[in-house]
Amino acid sequence: MSPYINQSNFFKQLEDEKYFKTVRVSLGSIQWKNRQDLSPHTLYSKSKLLSSLSESA
């Protein structure tokens, strides 16, 4: 989330670890209680394969 936090004040609240951990799944995406969210498209397009997961699958 660092690129988004540094890019916009809208996401600044996510710097607080306690608040960050309040994230919830919502409509195929993730969202915090003050409506900060990422679209499903963003989550997919910015995702990266973790080698440890792919090796154990």
N, C-alpha and C positions, 0 to 999 in steps of 0.2 A: 504494500500500500504506500510505501515511501514516495514513489513518483507522484501519486495523487495528493498525498498530504502536503508535499512541497509545492505543488502546482496550484492549489486552491484553498482558500480559507474554509470552504464548505467541508472539507475533510479534516481540518486541523484538530478537531475534537478527538480524532482517532489516535492521536499521539498518546493519549491517556490510556495506559494498558488496561486498567479496570473497565473503562468504557469500551475499548476495542474488543474485549472478551464478551461483550453483550451481543455480538453478532448473531443473526438468525438467518436461516434459509427462508426465502420468500419468493414464490413464483419462479423457481428455477434459478434464483440468484441469491445474493447475500445482502442483508440490510441491517442497519442499526436503528435504534429507536428514534433518532432525530432525522430519519429519512435519508441518511447517507447510504448510497447503494452503488452497486456495479451491475450493469446489464448482463444477462446471460451471454450475449455476444462478446462482451469485453472479457468475461471470465474465460470463455473458450479460446478467443484469439490470443490472449496473453498467457495462457497456461503452458507449462513446460513438463515434459515427461521426466520423471525422476528415475534414474537408472536403477536405484535399489528396488523400486516397485516393479519395474519392467523385468528385472532379473528373477524376481521371486514368483512372477506370474506364470 
